[in-house]
Amino acid sequence: MGGKEAIKKMLEIDPTVKAIVSSGYSNDPVMTDFKKYGFSGVITKPYKIEELQKALYRVITGEGVME
């Protein structure tokens, strides 16, 4: 199951779920328009733990997204 299918299932279970999509393919439509697919944030691979921490913080607090 890919990210699009996974977020769709998660949103069916819990419409308030917050999820961050991550991929090494920055030109993937899900990465460029992640909110359209139901994701709350995005982070491009490879990333450092500090970048993941910032992305998580922003999604949890609602302070925007890490791109």
Secondary structure, DSSP 8 states (H G I E B T S, - for coil): --HHHHHHHHHHH-TT---EEEES-TTSHHHHTGGGGT-SEEEESS--HHHHHHHHHHHHHTS----
